[in-house]
Amino acid sequence: MGKVYRLSRWGMGNFMGQWLKVDSQLEERSRIREVSDKMILSLAGETKQ
C-alpha cells in the first residue's frame, strides 16, 4: 500500500509538472493568438472599408 501511495504521489507530481509546463505554453499561445486575432481584425476592417 505504501509503495503504491509513493508511486501515485510521484506520478501526480510528475503530472502536475507536465501540466504546468503545458499551461504556460498555452498561455503564451493564447497571447500570440490574441495579437494575431487583433491583426486579422484590423486587416479585415481595412478591407471592409
C-alpha positions as CSV (number, residue, x, y, z in Angstrom):
1,M,0.0,0.0,0.0
2,G,2.8,2.4,0.9
3,K,4.6,1.7,-2.3
4,V,1.5,2.4,-4.4
5,Y,0.9,5.7,-2.5
6,R,4.5,6.8,-3.1
7,L,4.3,5.9,-6.8
8,S,1.0,7.8,-7.2
9,R,2.4,10.8,-5.3
10,W,5.4,10.8,-7.7
11,G,3.1,10.3,-10.6
12,M,0.9,13.2,-9.5
13,G,4.0,15.4,-9.0
14,N,5.3,14.5,-12.4
15,F,1.8,15.0,-14.0
16,M,1.5,18.4,-12.3
17,G,4.9,19.4,-13.6
18,Q,4.0,18.4,-17.1
19,W,0.6,20.2,-16.8
20,L,2.2,23.4,-15.5
21,K,4.6,23.3,-18.5
22,V,1.8,22.8,-20.9
23,D,-0.3,25.5,-19.1
24,S,2.5,28.1,-19.5
25,Q,2.8,27.2,-23.2
26,L,-0.9,27.5,-23.7
27,E,-0.8,30.9,-22.0
28,E,1.9,32.0,-24.4
29,R,-0.1,30.6,-27.3
30,S,-3.3,32.4,-26.3
31,R,-1.3,35.7,-26.0
32,I,0.1,35.1,-29.5
33,R,-3.4,34.2,-30.7
34,E,-4.8,37.4,-29.2
35,V,-2.2,39.5,-31.0
36,S,-2.8,37.7,-34.3
37,D,-6.6,38.0,-33.9
38,K,-6.2,41.8,-33.4
39,M,-4.0,41.9,-36.6
40,I,-6.6,39.9,-38.6
41,L,-9.4,42.0,-37.3
42,S,-7.6,45.2,-38.2
43,L,-6.8,43.9,-41.6
44,A,-10.4,42.8,-42.1
45,G,-11.6,46.2,-41.0
46,E,-9.3,47.8,-43.6
47,T,-10.6,45.6,-46.4
48,K,-14.2,46.2,-45.5
49,Q,-13.7,50.0,-45.9
